[in-house]
Amino acid sequence: MPKIIKQNTPLVTQPLRTSSATGAILASFGIRRTVPLLHGAQGCSAFAKVFLIGHLREPIPLQNTAIDQVSAVMGGDDNLFEALCTLCDKNAPELITVMTTGLTELQGTDLFRVVSQFRRDKPQYNATRVVTMHTPDFTGSMQSGFAYAVNCLVKQLVKEPTRRQKQRVQANVLCSVGMTAADIDTINQYLSAFDIEGIFVPDLSLSLDGHLGDDDFSPTSMGGTSVLEIEMMSESDATLVFGDSLTDTGVWLEKRFGIPAFNFGMGMTIEQVDLFVMTLAKLSGKEVPSWITRARQRVQDAMLDSHFVLTHETYAIALEPDLAKGYAGLIAAMGGHIHQVITTSQDAGLEDLACDEVIIGDLAQLDKSYPDLRLVVSNSHAAVMCEPTIPVLRAGYPVSDRYGNMDVRQFGYEGMRERLFAMANSMIITAKEEVEPHISAYRFTAQEVKQNRGAA
């Protein structure tokens, strides 16, 4: 059991944690024709926008209620009401997600009351759904904000089941903030192999996968799961949960509608993916396709190929809890030694990681001087600190010095294989020679020859 250390300092010099509002904004883009509305000052939305654009290389249509010095004192309810009217009138989105910031939370903004008044006074906009969520900057992290947004979307949008006859098995799929568009695509391929229809919440593979839209600019999200599909989640046969942060949402669906929930972690170990595949086979009543068996054999071969480089080496991980647990499981499966896991919150399961210590803190706690530290798995901020001395495998948010971040695959047999090769290739660059040059005990230099001759 690792030692868990909580950092309690008034100053953060190398932050790892990002505001929960940023995570909620990201989750909103996985819902079709959605406008995320940040209830706060313009600077709050500017930070989130720059942060996400740097990672995704995509336009972020984020709106803001523009709280100024007057409304900061007198209250910003009118700003929120007017913003809702303006967005419905100009953009006619399917959904508006309203998120708070630290400023409006300290004001004590009652989102439910403002939205209720908006529904009463503006019935012409009833076609647009509004989901509210409290995401102050002073609590939580990007992962907790993302998970809270998913929880709010499900609880506020899902309707009672109609008991209609379904043509295919239907499953709810809850995807953690650590999953990329490529990961969600891979999950969908597995579901299709068993003829299972998935409702992904959120589905970033359709909105932030790097496709070029028909319009120069879209004021809403450019793809994702529709509101209608979320309303139909109560009719699913199972809920598949990827990431421990979304467990509560899966449990709520199970208690509320009797839908069994299955948690597969981040799907980054053979045991987790095996359980996922066998669960799909049981739900569908179909045999496992040959290409999945082939993919499993390929990752086994990749483990054999890369273990010469990865086994018995020392690693450090600095990521959000879900993704940190995913990479820790993958490294432990290869026989690696994890010295540190640095993360943003003390989530369940961290105490079971195979590492020396878990630090709830920031990147300043990263022990770069630890003997034989060979690889760090973290974001671009850690790379600035460590490279070129110690290689950093980019993961999580933000990765601003690489392109194609949403195309990086981590999930499944295919994702494991690609990540193993990525880790091995990163370490080969700084690897020492396997055979150290032998220096004979009888070796002498030219200077020693001269000295000996003079002594004689």
BELQUI-V579281 format. One record per pair of residues at least 24 apart in sequence whose C-alpha atoms are under 10 Angstrom apart, sorted by the first residue. I is the first residue (numbers start at 1). GAP is how many residues later the second one is. Records with the same first field share a line. If there is no record, write none. Layout:
I->GAP, GAP
//
This chain:
1->349, 350, 351, 352, 353, 354, 355, 356, 357
2->337, 338, 339, 348, 349, 350, 351, 352, 353, 354, 355, 356, 357
3->337, 347, 348, 352, 353, 354, 355, 356
4->337, 338, 342, 346, 347, 352, 353, 354, 355, 356
5->337, 341, 352, 353, 354, 355, 356
6->336, 337, 338, 339, 340, 352, 353, 354, 355
7->352, 353, 354, 355, 358
8->352, 353
9->352
12->349, 350, 351, 352
13->349, 350, 351, 352
14->347, 348, 349, 350, 351, 352, 367, 368, 371
15->329, 346, 347, 348, 349, 366, 367
16->125, 126, 302, 303, 304, 326, 327, 328, 344, 345, 346, 347, 348, 362, 363, 365, 366, 381, 382
17->123, 124, 125, 126, 302, 303, 326, 327, 328, 343, 344, 345, 346, 380
18->30, 33, 119, 122, 123, 124, 125, 126, 127, 302, 326, 379, 380
19->25, 28, 29, 82, 83, 116, 117, 118, 119, 120, 121, 122, 123, 124, 125, 126
20->79, 80, 81, 114, 115, 116, 117, 118, 119, 120, 121, 122, 123, 124, 125, 126, 127, 128, 129
21->24, 27, 77, 78, 79, 80, 81, 112, 113, 114, 115, 116, 119, 120, 121, 122, 123, 124, 125, 127, 128
22->25, 26, 27, 29, 30, 77, 113, 115, 119, 120, 121, 123, 124
23->25, 29, 112, 117, 118, 119, 120, 121, 122, 123, 124, 125, 126, 127, 154
24->73, 74, 75, 76, 109, 110, 111, 118, 119, 120, 121, 122, 123, 124, 125, 126, 128, 153
25->24, 27, 35, 37, 72, 73, 74, 110, 117, 120, 121, 124
26->26, 34, 116, 119, 120, 123, 151, 176, 178, 182
27->70, 118, 119, 120, 121, 122, 123, 126, 148, 149, 150, 174, 175, 176, 177
28->67, 68, 69, 70, 118, 121, 122, 125, 173, 174, 175, 176, 192, 193, 196
29->31, 32, 33, 68, 173, 174, 175, 177, 178, 179, 191, 192, 193, 194, 195, 196
30->120, 170, 171, 172, 173, 174, 175, 176, 177, 178, 191, 192, 193, 194, 195, 196
31->63, 64, 65, 66, 122, 169, 170, 171, 172, 173, 175, 176, 189, 190, 191, 192, 193, 194, 195, 196, 198, 199
32->61, 62, 63, 170, 171, 172, 174, 175, 188, 189, 190, 191, 192, 193, 194, 195, 196
33->58, 59, 60, 61, 62, 63, 174, 185, 186, 187, 188, 189, 190, 191, 192, 193, 194
34->27, 28, 57, 58, 59, 60, 61, 62, 63, 94, 95, 96, 185, 186, 187, 188, 189, 190, 192, 193
35->25, 26, 27, 28, 52, 53, 56, 57, 58, 59, 60, 61, 62, 63, 95, 184, 185, 186
36->24, 25, 26, 27, 28, 59, 60, 61, 62, 63, 94, 95, 183, 184, 185
37->24, 25, 26, 27, 28, 43, 46, 47, 50, 59, 60, 61, 62, 63, 95
38->24, 25, 26, 27, 28, 42, 59, 60, 61, 62, 63, 66, 97
39->24, 25, 26, 27, 28, 37, 38, 40, 41, 44, 59, 60, 61, 62, 63, 64, 65, 66, 70, 72, 95, 96
40->24, 25, 26, 27, 28, 31, 32, 36, 39, 40, 59, 60, 61, 62, 63, 64, 65, 96
41->24, 25, 26, 27, 28, 30, 31, 60, 61, 62, 63
42->24, 25, 26
43->24
44->56, 57, 58, 59, 93
45->56
51->346, 347, 348, 349
52->345, 346, 347, 348
53->345, 347
54->343, 344, 345, 346, 347, 348, 349
55->325, 341, 342, 343, 344, 345, 346, 347, 348, 349, 350, 351
56->152, 153, 154, 341, 342, 343, 344, 346, 347, 348, 349, 350
57->151, 153, 343, 345, 346, 347, 348, 349
58->149, 150, 151, 152, 153, 154
59->149, 158, 159, 160, 162
60->148, 157, 158, 159, 160, 161
61->156, 157, 158, 159, 160, 161
62->157, 158, 159
63->24, 33, 35, 156, 157
64->34, 35
65->33
67->36, 37
71->33, 36
72->31, 32, 34, 35
73->34
74->33
75->29, 32, 33, 34
76->28, 31, 33
77->27, 32, 33, 34, 36, 37, 38
78->36
80->29, 31, 34, 35, 38
81->30, 33, 34, 36, 37
82->36
84->30, 31, 34, 38, 41, 44, 46
85->33, 37, 40
87->38, 41, 132, 133
88->36, 37, 38, 39, 40, 41
89->35, 36
90->129
91->127, 128, 129
92->33, 35, 36, 127, 128
93->32, 34, 35, 36, 37, 126, 127, 128
94->32, 33, 34, 35, 36, 126, 132, 133, 134
95->32, 33, 34, 35, 36, 125, 126, 131, 132
96->32, 33, 34, 35, 36, 124
97->32, 33, 34, 35, 36, 52, 55, 56
98->32, 33, 34, 35, 36, 37, 51
99->32, 33, 34, 35, 36, 37, 46, 50
100->32, 33, 34, 35, 36, 37
101->33, 34, 35, 36, 37
102->32, 33, 34, 35, 36, 37
103->33, 34, 35
104->30, 31, 32
105->29, 30, 31, 32, 33
106->30
109->25
110->24
128->99
129->27, 28, 98
130->26, 27
131->24, 25, 26
132->24
140->204, 205
141->179, 203, 204
142->35, 36, 178, 202, 255
143->33, 34, 35, 100, 102, 103, 177, 178, 179, 180, 201, 202
144->32, 33, 101, 102, 176, 177, 200, 201
145->32, 100
146->29, 30, 31, 32, 56, 99, 100
147->27, 28, 29, 30, 96, 97, 98, 99, 100, 101, 102
148->97, 98, 100, 101
149->52, 53
150->24, 25, 26, 51, 52, 96, 99
151->50, 95, 96, 97, 98, 99, 101
152->97
153->48, 49, 74, 77, 78, 96
154->47, 73, 76, 77, 79, 80, 95, 96, 98, 99
155->75, 76, 94, 97, 98, 101
156->74, 75
157->70, 71, 72, 73, 74, 75, 76
158->69, 70, 71, 72, 73, 74, 75, 76, 77, 95
159->69, 71, 72, 73, 74, 75, 76
160->71, 72, 73, 74, 75, 96, 97
161->70, 71, 72, 73, 74, 75, 96
162->70, 72, 73
163->71, 72
164->71
165->70
166->69, 70
167->29, 30
168->26, 27, 28, 29, 69, 116
169->25, 26, 27, 28, 29, 66, 67, 68, 69, 111, 114, 115
170->25, 26, 27, 28, 29, 62, 63, 65, 66, 67, 68, 69, 113, 114
171->25, 26, 27, 28, 29, 62, 63, 64, 65, 66, 67, 68, 69, 88, 89, 90, 109, 112
172->25, 26, 27, 28, 29, 57, 58, 60, 61, 62, 63, 64, 65, 66, 67, 68, 69, 78, 81, 87, 89
173->24, 25, 26, 27, 28, 29, 30, 60, 65, 66, 67, 68, 69, 77, 88, 89
174->24, 25, 26, 27, 28, 29, 65, 66, 67, 68, 69, 71, 72, 73, 75, 76, 89
175->25, 26, 27, 28, 29, 65, 66, 67, 68, 69, 70, 71, 91
176->25, 26, 65, 66, 67, 68, 69, 70, 89, 90, 146, 147
177->25, 27, 65, 66, 68, 69, 143, 145, 146, 219, 220
178->64, 65, 88, 141, 142, 143, 144, 145, 146, 148, 217, 218, 219, 232
179->25, 26, 63, 64, 87, 143, 144, 217, 227, 229, 230, 231, 232
180->24, 25, 28, 29, 215, 216, 225, 226, 227, 228, 229, 230, 231
181->24, 25, 26, 27, 28, 29, 224, 225, 226, 227, 228
182->27, 223, 224, 225, 226, 227, 228, 229, 233
183->83, 84, 223, 224, 225, 226, 227, 228, 229, 231, 232
184->222, 225, 226, 227
185->24, 222, 224, 226
186->223, 224, 225, 226, 227, 228, 229
187->55, 80, 89, 224, 225
190->86, 87, 90, 98, 99, 102, 222
191->86, 89, 90, 93
193->87, 88, 91, 93, 94, 95, 96, 98, 99
194->83, 86, 87, 88, 89, 90, 91, 92, 93, 94, 95
195->85, 86, 89, 90, 91
196->41, 84, 85, 87, 88
197->39
198->31, 35, 38, 40, 41, 42
199->25, 26, 27, 30, 31, 33, 34, 37, 40, 41
200->24, 25, 26, 29, 30, 33, 39, 40
201->24, 25, 28, 29, 32
202->24, 28
204->202
205->201, 202
208->198, 199
209->195, 196, 197, 198
210->194, 195, 196, 197
233->24, 26
234->24, 25
235->24
236->24
237->24, 46
238->24, 41, 42, 45
239->24
240->24, 36, 39, 40
241->24, 25
242->24, 25, 80, 169
243->24, 78, 79, 80, 82, 83
244->77, 78, 79, 81, 103, 104, 105
245->76, 77, 102, 103
246->76
265->57, 58, 60, 61, 64
266->56, 57, 58, 59, 60, 61, 63, 144, 145, 146
267->59, 62, 63, 143, 144, 145, 146, 148, 149
268->55, 57, 58, 59, 60, 61, 62, 63, 65, 142, 143, 144, 145, 146, 147, 148, 149, 151
269->57, 58, 59, 60, 61, 62, 63, 64, 142, 143, 144, 146, 147
270->26, 29, 30, 59, 60, 63, 142, 143, 146
271->62
272->57, 139, 140, 141
273->138, 139, 140, 143
274->138, 139
276->136
277->135
292->120, 121, 122
293->120
294->119
295->117, 118, 119, 122
296->116, 117, 118, 120, 121
297->116
298->115, 116, 118, 119
299->113, 114, 115, 116, 117, 118, 119, 121
300->113, 116, 117
301->116
302->114, 115, 116, 117, 118, 119
303->30, 31, 113, 114, 117, 118
304->30
305->115, 116, 119
306->28, 111, 114, 115, 116, 117, 118, 119
307->27, 28, 29, 113, 117
308->26, 116
309->25, 27, 112, 114, 115, 116, 118, 119, 122
310->24, 25, 26, 27, 64, 65, 110, 111, 113, 114, 115, 117, 118
311->24, 25, 26
312->24, 25, 26
313->24, 25, 59, 60, 61, 62, 114
314->24, 25, 26, 56, 57, 58, 59, 60, 61, 62
315->24, 25, 26, 40, 55, 57, 58, 59, 60, 61, 62
316->24, 25, 26, 39, 40, 41, 50, 51, 52, 54, 57, 58, 59, 60, 61, 62, 76
317->24, 25, 26, 38, 41, 49, 58, 59, 60, 61, 62, 65, 75, 76, 78
318->24, 25, 26, 40, 41, 42, 43, 44, 45, 47, 48, 58, 59, 60, 61, 64, 77, 78
319->24, 25, 43, 44, 58, 59, 60, 76, 77, 78
320->24, 25, 27, 58, 75, 76, 77
321->24, 25, 26, 27, 28, 29, 39
322->25, 26, 27, 28
323->55, 72, 73, 87
324->26, 29, 53, 54, 71, 72
325->24, 25, 27, 28, 29
326->84, 85
327->50, 68, 83, 89, 92
328->25, 26, 27, 49
329->24, 25
330->86, 89, 90
331->89, 92
334->86
337->36
338->35, 37, 38
339->27, 28, 31, 34
340->25, 26, 27, 30, 36
341->25, 35, 36
342->24, 36
374->52, 53, 54, 56, 57
375->48, 49, 51, 52, 55
376->47, 50, 51
377->46
388->41, 42
389->41
390->36, 37, 39, 40
391->32, 34, 35, 36, 37, 38, 39
392->31, 34, 35
393->26, 29, 30, 31, 32, 33, 34
394->28, 29
//
